[in-house]
Amino acid sequence: MDSTFFNATFGGLVGSSLATAVFGLLALKHSKTLEAQIKGLFDERLKVFESKRAWKQQALSELFGPLYMQFERTRRAFGRWNAKNIYLEAKVMREGNETARNLLLAKGHLIPPELIEDAGALIEHYDAWLEEFDRVRGANAHASNEQFVFVGTKGHPFPSKAEVAFKVQFKRLQTELYDA
């Protein structure tokens, strides 16, 4: 065999091997960069998902769940008002209204923007009702000689649409979190 042919072939093999190795390293580096970028995007999206899920869990457990139960408690108590029952008004209604109002005030950071107006309407009603309760009952919360406390006729009816909006949000969060 001719040494020129051998040198040319060997040189070509070494050169193409070197070029292949360099190309392989560049491709590997590019692949690692893409992998890191994709992992970064995935991690970022996972953090957003986890953050949203954490907010939903917190909102459900600290605001919407307890508020839902207060709505149910006071609705059922109101339904039992077929005879004068001062205990029902002084204990169940007052505590329920005050608890619901305090939840909305203390957990305002968990109220989605679309429910802020509804929260304000509920707070306004509860404030008016509690003010009227204190005016009518004063220190004598269990006095039976007074009329029942209502503020709807005084311009502060219960905002039923707001209650429904909060109940819908409660059920939506519950479904999103626990009905897979």
TORRO-992742 format. One record per atom (N, C-alpha, C, CB): residue in one letter; atom name; x, y, z. Coordinates in steps of 0.001 Angstrom, whole numbers. Last residue first. Glycine has a CB too. Layout:
<rs>
R votor nuvex      c1      c2      c3
R     A    CA       X       Y       Z
...
</rs>
This chain:
<rs>
R votor nuvex      c1      c2      c3
R     A     N  -60571   14916   42022
R     A    CA  -59596   14774   40923
R     A     C  -60164   14110   39727
R     A    CB  -58410   14011   41370
R     D     N  -61593   16920   44261
R     D    CA  -62268   16053   43283
R     D     C  -61362   15932   42062
R     D    CB  -63690   16623   42883
R     Y     N  -60047   18686   45784
R     Y    CA  -60282   17338   46283
R     Y     C  -61055   16419   45359
R     Y    CB  -60990   17421   47546
R     L     N  -59591   21189   44549
R     L    CA  -58572   20583   45407
R     L     C  -58794   19096   45662
R     L    CB  -58526   21306   46718
R     E     N  -61832   21785   43030
R     E    CA  -60498   21855   42421
R     E     C  -59449   21129   43244
R     E    CB  -60084   23298   42237
R     T     N  -63870   21520   44996
R     T    CA  -63828   20638   43831
R     T     C  -62439   20603   43208
R     T    CB  -64853   21084   42793
R     Q     N  -63203   23617   46726
R     Q    CA  -63291   22249   47236
R     Q     C  -63197   21240   46088
R     Q    CB  -64607   22047   48020
R     L     N  -63433   25794   45018
R     L    CA  -62136   25444   45601
R     L     C  -62126   24006   46094
R     L    CB  -61792   26393   46751
R     R     N  -66213   25638   44495
R     R    CA  -65238   25587   43400
R     R     C  -63870   25158   43942
R     R    CB  -65135   26970   42688
R     K     N  -67339   25983   47024
R     K    CA  -67536   24711   46330
R     K     C  -66546   24545   45182
R     K    CB  -68967   24611   45803
R     F     N  -66463   28633   47536
R     F    CA  -66151   27537   48461
R     F     C  -66237   26200   47727
R     F    CB  -67116   27552   49682
R     Q     N  -67701   30003   45433
R     Q    CA  -66234   29950   45495
R     Q     C  -65772   28818   46416
R     Q    CB  -65662   31303   45985
R     V     N  -70365   29641   46231
R     V    CA  -69920   29109   44939
R     V     C  -68401   28975   44932
R     V    CB  -70389   30020   43774
R     K     N  -70343   31075   48619
R     K    CA  -70613   29639   48650
R     K     C  -70163   28967   47351
R     K    CB  -72107   29383   48888
R     F     N  -69884   33654   47651
R     F    CA  -68889   33040   48530
R     F     C  -69097   31518   48611
R     F    CB  -68962   33668   49943
R     A     N  -72242   34015   46153
R     A    CA  -70928   34111   45493
R     A     C  -69843   33453   46340
R     A    CB  -70562   35588   45226
R     V     N  -74196   33831   48168
R     V    CA  -74154   32832   47099
R     V     C  -72785   32834   46419
R     V    CB  -75268   33101   46061
R     E     N  -73594   36170   49610
R     E    CA  -73507   34859   50258
R     E     C  -73384   33759   49208
R     E    CB  -74741   34609   51156
R     A     N  -74195   38037   47652
R     A    CA  -72817   37929   48147
R     A     C  -72614   36578   48830
R     A    CB  -72491   39088   49132
R     K     N  -76926   37694   47388
R     K    CA  -76068   37420   46227
R     K     C  -74610   37259   46653
R     K    CB  -76192   38552   45185
R     S     N  -77850   38560   49911
R     S    CA  -77940   37138   49536
R     S     C  -77045   36784   48360
R     S    CB  -79372   36780   49197
R     P     N  -77171   40684   52117
R     P    CA  -76782   40562   50700
R     P     C  -76706   39093   50270
R     P    CB  -75421   41254   50454
R     F     N  -79847   41718   54113
R     F    CA  -78772   40738   53968
R     F     C  -78455   40573   52495
R     F    CB  -79161   39374   54605
R     P     N  -80308   45306   54061
R     P    CA  -80779   43918   53938
R     P     C  -79596   42965   53768
R     P    CB  -81755   43776   52743
R     H     N  -80190   48029   55217
R     H    CA  -79079   47072   55219
R     H     C  -79587   45631   55140
R     H    CB  -78221   47256   56479
R     G     N  -82279   49825   55576
R     G    CA  -81350   50041   54472
R     G     C  -80180   49079   54406
R     G    CB  -80827   51400   54550
R     K     N  -83966   49003   57508
R     K    CA  -83217   50246   57763
R     K     C  -82129   50462   56718
R     K    CB  -82591   50218   59168
R     T     N  -84909   46551   56938
R     T    CA  -85834   47682   56740
R     T     C  -85156   49023   56969
R     T    CB  -87032   47553   57674
R     G     N  -82702   45050   57745
R     G    CA  -83098   45104   56336
R     G     C  -83996   46282   56037
R     G    CB  -83795   43830   55940
R     V     N  -82174   44649   60343
R     V    CA  -81669   45901   59752
R     V     C  -82025   46032   58278
R     V    CB  -80160   45985   59914
R     F     N  -83562   43449   63354
R     F    CA  -83505   43357   61898
R     F     C  -82987   44684   61371
R     F    CB  -84908   43009   61283
R     V     N  -84003   41830   66333
R     V    CA  -83139   42791   65646
R     V     C  -83114   42471   64151
R     V    CB  -81696   42766   66238
R     F     N  -87211   41610   67941
R     F    CA  -86039   41028   67299
R     F     C  -85279   42094   66543
R     F    CB  -86441   39888   66357
R     Q     N  -88039   43686   70819
R     Q    CA  -88296   43068   69520
R     Q     C  -87023   42414   68989
R     Q    CB  -88826   44112   68514
R     E     N  -87769   42957   74345
R     E    CA  -87491   43746   73142
R     E     C  -87872   42966   71897
R     E    CB  -86009   44148   73084
R     N     N  -87921   41374   76547
R     N    CA  -88980   42345   76333
R     N     C  -88788   43191   75077
R     N    CB  -89081   43239   77521
R     S     N  -85907   39667   77232
R     S    CA  -86938   39142   76339
R     S     C  -88013   40168   76013
R     S    CB  -87576   37924   76952
R     A     N  -82395   39966   77338
R     A    CA  -83690   40530   77728
R     A     C  -84755   40102   76732
R     A    CB  -83619   42074   77815
R     H     N  -79824   39205   76774
R     H    CA  -80815   38140   76893
R     H     C  -82175   38656   77345
R     H    CB  -80327   37091   77858
R     A     N  -78323   41533   76757
R     A    CA  -78411   40740   75529
R     A     C  -79502   39684   75587
R     A    CB  -77089   40077   75252
R     N     N  -78045   44107   78116
R     N    CA  -79082   43119   78403
R     N     C  -79323   42220   77203
R     N    CB  -80383   43811   78810
R     A     N  -76425   45999   77195
R     A    CA  -75825   45052   78135
R     A     C  -76788   43914   78454
R     A    CB  -75409   45768   79425
R     G     N  -78185   46182   74152
R     G    CA  -77203   46761   75066
R     G     C  -76570   45699   75930
R     G    CB  -77845   47822   75939
R     R     N  -80345   45721   72422
R     R    CA  -80121   44850   73577
R     R     C  -79170   45457   74618
R     R    CB  -79572   43521   73108
R     V     N  -80318   47879   70610
R     V    CA  -81578   47330   71107
R     V     C  -81362   46549   72402
R     V    CB  -82222   46427   70047
R     R     N  -77573   48377   70191
R     R    CA  -78480   49476   70527
R     R     C  -79750   48941   71176
R     R    CB  -78828   50294   69271
R     D     N  -76580   45857   69534
R     D    CA  -76072   46524   70736
R     D     C  -76979   47680   71160
R     D    CB  -74648   47039   70494
R     F     N  -78063   45482   67154
R     F    CA  -78196   44544   68270
R     F     C  -77735   45201   69567
R     F    CB  -77383   43256   68002
R     E     N  -77062   47573   65597
R     E    CA  -78472   47579   65994
R     E     C  -78710   46639   67175
R     E    CB  -79366   47176   64807
R     E     N  -74419   46642   65310
R     E    CA  -74684   47963   65900
R     E     C  -76126   48038   66411
R     E    CB  -74422   49091   64861
R     L     N  -74893   44238   63986
R     L    CA  -74268   44229   65319
R     L     C  -74489   45560   66039
R     L    CB  -72756   43937   65204
R     W     N  -76013   45224   61580
R     W    CA  -76778   44330   62452
R     W     C  -76205   44331   63866
R     W    CB  -76784   42900   61884
R     A     N  -73920   46768   60550
R     A    CA  -75212   47406   60849
R     A     C  -76014   46535   61806
R     A    CB  -76021   47658   59547
R     D     N  -71959   44748   60232
R     D    CA  -71710   45908   61093
R     D     C  -73018   46571   61514
R     D    CB  -70814   46926   60374
R     Y     N  -73280   43077   58367
R     Y    CA  -72956   42579   59711
R     Y     C  -72681   43729   60677
R     Y    CB  -71741   41641   59654
R     H     N  -73440   44826   56133
R     H    CA  -74646   44272   56756
R     H     C  -74360   43822   58190
R     H    CB  -75186   43091   55927
R     E     N  -70696   45284   55676
R     E    CA  -71604   46412   55946
R     E     C  -72881   45921   56636
R     E    CB  -71961   47153   54627
R     I     N  -69835   42684   55095
R     I    CA  -69303   43394   56270
R     I     C  -70225   44544   56657
R     I    CB  -67873   43927   55990
R     L     N  -71258   42210   52698
R     L    CA  -71488   41377   53885
R     L     C  -71023   42090   55152
R     L    CB  -70762   40026   53744
R     A     N  -70129   44179   51054
R     A    CA  -71574   44183   51312
R     A     C  -71908   43355   52556
R     A    CB  -72343   43635   50088
R     G     N  -67433   43353   51018
R     G    CA  -67804   44664   51568
R     G     C  -69279   44740   51910
R     G    CB  -67454   45766   50585
R     A     N  -67714   40925   49683
R     A    CA  -67211   40946   51067
R     A     C  -67591   42258   51738
R     A    CB  -65671   40751   51101
R     D     N  -68512   41875   47194
R     D    CA  -69417   41029   47967
R     D     C  -69005   41005   49440
R     D    CB  -69438   39599   47395
R     E     N  -66164   43208   46442
R     E    CA  -67419   43962   46595
R     E     C  -68427   43177   47436
R     E    CB  -68027   44290   45210
R     I     N  -64381   40984   46337
R     I    CA  -64153   42101   47268
R     I     C  -65430   42897   47506
R     I    CB  -63057   43030   46730
R     L     N  -64472   38968   44487
R     L    CA  -65389   38870   45630
R     L     C  -65236   40025   46622
R     L    CB  -65167   37559   46351
R     E     N  -62519   39338   42600
R     E    CA  -63905   39354   42134
R     E     C  -64921   39252   43268
R     E    CB  -64125   38228   41165
R     P     N  -60097   39002   44059
R     P    CA  -60559   40334   43654
R     P     C  -62030   40386   43243
R     P    CB  -59720   40825   42518
R     P     N  -60509   36636   46775
R     P    CA  -60147   36953   45387
R     P     C  -60743   38303   44978
R     P    CB  -60635   35834   44424
R     I     N  -59297   36783   49996
R     I    CA  -60487   37054   49184
R     I     C  -60050   37397   47763
R     I    CB  -61337   38213   49799
R     L     N  -57119   36621   51566
R     L    CA  -57517   35385   50894
R     L     C  -58752   35567   50006
R     L    CB  -57786   34306   51925
R     H     N  -56849   39018   52828
R     H    CA  -55813   38663   51840
R     H     C  -56150   37381   51083
R     H    CB  -54460   38503   52531
R     G     N  -58867   38972   54749
R     G    CA  -59071   39719   53511
R     G     C  -58060   39384   52431
R     G    CB  -59023   41182   53792
R     K     N  -59168   37817   57211
R     K    CA  -58648   36988   56113
R     K     C  -58854   37656   54759
R     K    CB  -59322   35614   56118
R     A     N  -60327   39667   58922
R     A    CA  -59007   39118   59244
R     A     C  -58366   38369   58080
R     A    CB  -59117   38195   60429
R     L     N  -62804   40277   57698
R     L    CA  -61834   41334   58012
R     L     C  -60428   40781   58226
R     L    CB  -62276   42096   59253
R     L     N  -64019   37778   57469
R     L    CA  -63820   38603   56268
R     L     C  -62776   39685   56521
R     L    CB  -65149   39245   55825
R     L     N  -64066   37039   60184
R     L    CA  -63338   36231   59191
R     L     C  -63028   37062   57949
R     L    CB  -64158   34973   58800
R     N     N  -65747   39002   61249
R     N    CA  -64345   38963   61657
R     N     C  -63487   38115   60713
R     N    CB  -64236   38424   63071
R     R     N  -68198   38277   60039
R     R    CA  -67595   39592   59780
R     R     C  -66105   39579   60116
R     R    CB  -68315   40689   60597
R     A     N  -68542   35719   61167
R     A    CA  -68446   35885   59703
R     A     C  -67782   37214   59366
R     A    CB  -69852   35809   59045
R     T     N  -68697   36403   63902
R     T    CA  -67639   35511   63414
R     T     C  -67442   35672   61910
R     T    CB  -67971   34046   63749
R     E     N  -71017   37994   63931
R     E    CA  -69731   38558   64353
R     E     C  -68561   37713   63840
R     E    CB  -69672   38663   65887
R     N     N  -72948   36156   63075
R     N    CA  -72713   37398   62331
R     N     C  -71350   37997   62666
R     N    CB  -73819   38416   62632
R     G     N  -72698   34177   65120
R     G    CA  -72514   33846   63711
R     G     C  -72185   35076   62879
R     G    CB  -73756   33173   63166
R     E     N  -73301   35640   67460
R     E    CA  -71984   35002   67296
R     E     C  -71700   34680   65833
R     E    CB  -71904   33718   68136
R     R     N  -75952   36420   66803
R     R    CA  -74916   37416   67102
R     R     C  -73525   36815   66887
R     R    CB  -75059   37936   68558
R     M     N  -77233   33914   66346
R     M    CA  -77179   34939   65299
R     M     C  -76051   35936   65565
R     M    CB  -78527   35680   65202
R     V     N  -76701   32532   68842
R     V    CA  -76387   31958   67538
R     V     C  -76237   33041   66470
R     V    CB  -77469   30965   67126
R     K     N  -77293   34500   70976
R     K    CA  -76147   33601   70952
R     K     C  -75788   33173   69527
R     K    CB  -76430   32374   71807
R     A     N  -79473   36118   70464
R     A    CA  -78334   36656   71213
R     A     C  -77102   35774   71103
R     A    CB  -78702   36828   72668
R     E     N  -81268   34431   69026
R     E    CA  -80791   35698   68474
R     E     C  -79504   36150   69151
R     E    CB  -81860   36775   68618
R     L     N  -81542   32227   70726
R     L    CA  -81197   32025   69325
R     L     C  -80629   33307   68724
R     L    CB  -82427   31559   68529
R     Y     N  -82392   33513   73059
R     Y    CA  -81117   32797   73038
R     Y     C  -80638   32628   71604
R     Y    CB  -81249   31422   73727
R     I     N  -84902   34468   72319
R     I    CA  -83830   35428   72580
R     I     C  -82468   34748   72557
R     I    CB  -84047   36121   73927
R     N     N  -87260   33788   70374
R     N    CA  -86218   32964   70979
R     N     C  -84993   33866   71154
R     N    CB  -85886   31683   70092
R     K     N  -90553   33744   69427
R     K    CA  -89496   34579   70011
R     K     C  -88512   33682   70766
R     K    CB  -90102   35668   70966
R     A     N  -90951   31522   66669
R     A    CA  -91406   32067   67946
R     A     C  -90233   32859   68524
R     A    CB  -91892   30922   68941
R     N     N  -89631   30943   64468
R     N    CA  -91072   30957   64333
R     N     C  -91730   31435   65630
R     N    CB  -91584   29566   63951
R     W     N  -86795   30775   63543
R     W    CA  -87440   31902   64224
R     W     C  -88939   31921   63965
R     W    CB  -86819   33225   63774
R     R     N  -85470   28901   62087
R     R    CA  -86130   28433   63322
R     R     C  -86848   29564   64057
R     R    CB  -85103   27788   64258
R     G     N  -84181   30296   60092
R     G    CA  -85312   29443   59733
R     G     C  -86076   28929   60937
R     G    CB  -84834   28282   58920
R     F     N  -82075   31348   61506
R     F    CA  -83104   32260   61011
R     F     C  -84357   31479   60636
R     F    CB  -82587   33064   59798
R     A     N  -80594   28996   61811
R     A    CA  -81150   29669   62996
R     A     C  -82281   30606   62583
R     A    CB  -80046   30460   63752
R     R     N  -79872   28533   59161
R     R    CA  -80709   27554   59860
R     R     C  -81346   28168   61114
R     R    CB  -79874   26315   60242
R     R     N  -78301   30792   58718
R     R    CA  -79471   30532   57869
R     R     C  -80425   29568   58568
R     R    CB  -79037   29957   56496
R     T     N  -76267   30468   60617
R     T    CA  -77211   31574   60788
R     T     C  -78459   31384   59912
R     T    CB  -76527   32910   60449
R     R     N  -75051   28089   59562
R     R    CA  -75505   28179   60955
R     R     C  -76555   29275   61114
R     R    CB  -74314   28448   61895
R     E     N  -74346   28787   56944
R     E    CA  -75294   27698   57194
R     E     C  -75892   27788   58600
R     E    CB  -74605   26341   57006
R     F     N  -72503   30835   57463
R     F    CA  -73693   31094   56641
R     F     C  -74764   30049   56927
R     F    CB  -73333   31096   55134
R     Q     N  -70629   29330   58905
R     Q    CA  -71362   30415   59585
R     Q     C  -72615   30797   58801
R     Q    CB  -70453   31656   59767
R     M     N  -69713   27620   56855
R     M    CA  -70394   27051   58019
R     M     C  -71161   28114   58806
R     M    CB  -69384   26363   58931
R     Y     N  -68525   29492   55154
R     Y    CA  -69634   28673   54675
R     Y     C  -70431   28112   55862
R     Y    CB  -69111   27521   53779
R     L     N  -66448   30341   56797
R     L    CA  -67496   31283   56421
R     L     C  -68737   30531   55938
R     L    CB  -66991   32248   55328
R     P     N  -64823   28023   56959
R     P    CA  -65469   28564   58156
R     P     C  -66614   29529   57834
R     P    CB  -64442   29270   59013
R     G     N  -64247   27845   54069
R     G    CA  -64879   26772   54848
R     G     C  -65565   27294   56100
R     G    CB  -63848   25730   55235
R     F     N  -63040   30363   53409
R     F    CA  -64263   29907   52754
R     F     C  -64978   28791   53508
R     F    CB  -63945   29441   51371
R     L     N  -60777   30639   55373
R     L    CA  -61817   31627   55089
R     L     C  -63094   30983   54571
R     L    CB  -61312   32639   54083
R     E     N  -59098   28447   55881
R     E    CA  -59102   29575   56819
R     E     C  -60223   30587   56583
R     E    CB  -57790   30282   56745
R     S     N  -59458   26509   53872
R     S    CA  -59469   26114   55289
R     S     C  -59605   27285   56258
R     S    CB  -58211   25361   55609
R     L     N  -59441   27977   51457
R     L    CA  -60532   27069   51773
R     L     C  -60605   26778   53266
R     L    CB  -60375   25774   50999
R     A     N  -57030   29388   51614
R     A    CA  -58288   30114   51456
R     A     C  -59472   29238   51851
R     A    CB  -58448   30600   50009
R     Q     N  -55217   27220   51753
R     Q    CA  -55312   28186   52845
R     Q     C  -56642   28929   52788
R     Q    CB  -54141   29181   52790
R     Q     N  -55687   25994   49278
R     Q    CA  -55868   25243   50518
R     Q     C  -56045   26190   51708
R     Q    CB  -54672   24307   50757
R     K     N  -55053   28106   47542
R     K    CA  -56395   27522   47528
R     K     C  -56677   26771   48827
R     K    CB  -56558   26579   46326
R     W     N  -52345   28474   48148
R     W    CA  -53299   29560   48386
R     W     C  -54720   29001   48454
R     W    CB  -53193   30637   47276
R     A     N  -51352   25983   47317
R     A    CA  -51218   26365   48725
R     A     C  -52205   27487   49062
R     A    CB  -49762   26811   49035
R     R     N  -51881   26182   44580
R     R    CA  -52534   25138   45360
R     R     C  -52477   25472   46853
R     R    CB  -51876   23770   45088
R     K     N  -50197   28292   43918
R     K    CA  -51641   28435   43724
R     K     C  -52396   27401   44553
R     K    CB  -52006   28293   42231
R     S     N  -47741   27071   44559
R     S    CA  -48136   28314   45216
R     S     C  -49645   28520   45108
R     S    CB  -47386   29511   44604
R     E     N  -47698   24925   42789
R     E    CA  -47689   24661   44230
R     E     C  -48139   25888   45012
R     E    CB  -46290   24231   44689
R     F     N  -47664   26407   40372
R     F    CA  -48737   25452   40663
R     F     C  -48840   25199   42160
R     F    CB  -48502   24127   39918
R     V     N  -45245   27771   40714
R     V    CA  -46492   28528   40543
R     V     C  -47677   27632   40876
R     V    CB  -46617   29082   39094
R     K     N  -43512   25566   40840
R     K    CA  -43607   26491   41974
R     K     C  -44893   27299   41903
R     K    CB  -42393   27432   42009
R     L     N  -43910   24539   38285
R     L    CA  -44257   23721   39438
R     L     C  -44413   24600   40675
R     L    CB  -43191   22636   39676
R     R     N  -42846   26573   36746
R     R    CA  -44277   26272   36640
R     R     C  -44750   25440   37827
R     R    CB  -44574   25533   35328
R     E     N  -40177   26340   37583
R     E    CA  -40900   27596   37757
R     E     C  -42411   27358   37726
R     E    CB  -40496   28603   36666
R     D     N  -39573   23745   36753
R     D    CA  -39495   24082   38175
R     D     C  -40285   25352   38480
R     D    CB  -38033   24255   38605
R     F     N  -39872   24121   33965
R     F    CA  -40710   23166   34682
R     F     C  -40743   23489   36173
R     F    CB  -40203   21733   34459
R     L     N  -37838   25983   33498
R     L    CA  -39234   26321   33202
R     L     C  -40193   25413   33952
R     L    CB  -39499   26229   31701
R     G     N  -35635   24396   34308
R     G    CA  -35919   25678   34959
R     G     C  -37356   26109   34740
R     G    CB  -34977   26755   34446
R     K     N  -35784   22315   32469
R     K    CA  -35943   22017   33892
R     K     C  -36281   23287   34662
R     K    CB  -34664   21371   34461
R     I     N  -35242   23799   30161
R     I    CA  -36533   23115   30303
R     I     C  -36809   22791   31761
R     I    CB  -36563   21827   29461
R     Q     N  -32629   24620   30757
R     Q    CA  -33685   25600   30515
R     Q     C  -35064   24985   30699
R     Q    CB  -33558   26181   29111
R     A     N  -31315   22142   30994
R     A    CA  -31358   23055   32140
R     A     C  -32466   24091   31974
R     A    CB  -30003   23756   32319
R     E     N  -31662   21208   28361
R     E    CA  -32194   20450   29485
R     E     C  -32335   21340   30719
R     E    CB  -31292   19247   29794
R     L     N  -30198   23120   26958
R     L    CA  -31641   22984   26731
R     L     C  -32310   22259   27891
R     L    CB  -31910   22234   25417
R     T     N  -27670   22505   28027
R     T    CA  -28228   23849   28190
R     T     C  -29741   23809   28011
R     T    CB  -27592   24837   27179
R     K     N  -27378   19872   27145
R     K    CA  -27387   20145   28594
R     K     C  -28000   21523   28872
R     K    CB  -25942   20070   29177
R     S     N  -27343   20355   24374
R     S    CA  -28370   19499   24951
R     S     C  -28510   19751   26453
R     S    CB  -28043   18024   24689
R     H     N  -25015   21853   24164
R     H    CA  -26293   22451   23780
R     H     C  -27450   21672   24391
R     H    CB  -26433   22498   22250
R     K     N  -23194   19869   24956
R     K    CA  -23293   21123   25713
R     K     C  -24632   21803   25428
R     K    CB  -22118   22074   25357
R     L     N  -23651   17993   22930
R     L    CA  -23890   17634   24325
R     L     C  -24075   18883   25181
R     L    CB  -22732   16786   24868
R     A     N  -22811   19473   20724
R     A    CA  -24197   18999   20782
R     A     C  -24567   18636   22221
R     A    CB  -24399   17776   19845
R     L     N  -20116   19792   21406
R     L    CA  -20971   20967   21227
R     L     C  -22456   20584   21342
R     L    CB  -20692   21629   19854
R     L     N  -19343   17099   21419
R     L    CA  -19231   17904   22644
R     L     C  -20122   19143   22572
R     L    CB  -17768   18323   22879
R     G     N  -19844   16460   18709
R     G    CA  -20534   15749   19788
R     G     C  -20505   16533   21089
R     G    CB  -19910   14380   20000
R     F     N  -18006   18133   17451
R     F    CA  -19429   18309   17196
R     F     C  -20257   17645   18297
R     F    CB  -19803   17732   15821
R     V     N  -15672   16959   18461
R     V    CA  -15963   18371   18748
R     V     C  -17451   18632   18563
R     V    CB  -15129   19313   17831
R     A     N  -15983   14374   17366
R     A    CA  -15870   14563   18816
R     A     C  -16215   15991   19201
R     A    CB  -14454   14214   19299
R     T     N  -15986   14981   14645
R     T    CA  -17153   14332   15244
R     T     C  -17151   14531   16757
R     T    CB  -17175   12827   14901
R     A     N  -13428   16014   14402
R     A    CA  -14572   16870   14082
R     A     C  -15844   16297   14709
R     A    CB  -14741   17011   12545
R     L     N  -11990   13699   15080
R     L    CA  -11838   14913   15878
R     L     C  -13028   15840   15659
R     L    CB  -10523   15634   15525
R     S     N  -12816   12073   13002
R     S    CA  -13063   11672   14389
R     S     C  -12989   12879   15305
R     S    CB  -12054   10600   14838
R     S     N  -11819   13475   10832
R     S    CA  -13273   13347   10963
R     S     C  -13646   12897   12370
R     S    CB  -13826   12354    9923
R     G     N   -9069   13274   11447
R     G    CA   -9711   14583   11310
R     G     C  -11211   14488   11476
R     G    CB   -9384   15195    9962
R     V     N   -8713   10508   11418
R     V    CA   -8404   11261   12641
R     V     C   -9125   12614   12604
R     V    CB   -6858   11465   12794
R     L     N   -9493    9998    8757
R     L    CA  -10177    9365    9882
R     L     C   -9959   10132   11180
R     L    CB   -9701    7930   10044
R     G     N   -7617   11556    7366
R     G    CA   -9055   11800    7202
R     G     C   -9851   11211    8343
R     G    CB   -9547   11223    5886
R     G     N   -5260   10333    8179
R     G    CA   -5483   11746    8484
R     G     C   -6952   12106    8380
R     G    CB   -4665   12628    7550
R     F     N   -5687    7812    7037
R     F    CA   -5520    7953    8484
R     F     C   -5792    9393    8917
R     F    CB   -4101    7526    8909
R     T     N   -5785    8546    4342
R     T    CA   -6911    7858    4973
R     T     C   -6856    8023    6481
R     T    CB   -6915    6368    4603
R     A     N   -3289    9734    4031
R     A    CA   -4495   10489    3705
R     A     C   -5707    9865    4388
R     A    CB   -4707   10544    2179
R     N     N   -1603    7635    4779
R     N    CA   -1568    8901    5524
R     N     C   -2839    9710    5277
R     N    CB    -327    9729    5126
R     F     N   -2329    5743    2788
R     F    CA   -2487    5433    4192
R     F     C   -2526    6716    5019
R     F    CB   -1357    4518    4668
R     F     N   -1535    7114     501
R     F    CA   -2930    6720     659
R     F     C   -3234    6456    2133
R     F    CB   -3245    5470    -193
R     T     N    1129    7316    1084
R     T    CA     344    8542     891
R     T     C   -1133    8237    1092
R     T    CB     588    9145    -524
R     S     N    2012    4731    1098
R     S    CA    1984    5458    2367
R     S     C    1188    6754    2246
R     S    CB    3408    5761    2837
R     D     N     310    2178    -592
R     D    CA    1014    3442    -712
R     D     C     888    4195     603
R     D    CB     461    4283   -1894
R     M     N     830   -1163       0
R     M    CA       0       0       0
R     M     C     877    1230       0
R     M    CB    -946      -4    1189
</rs>
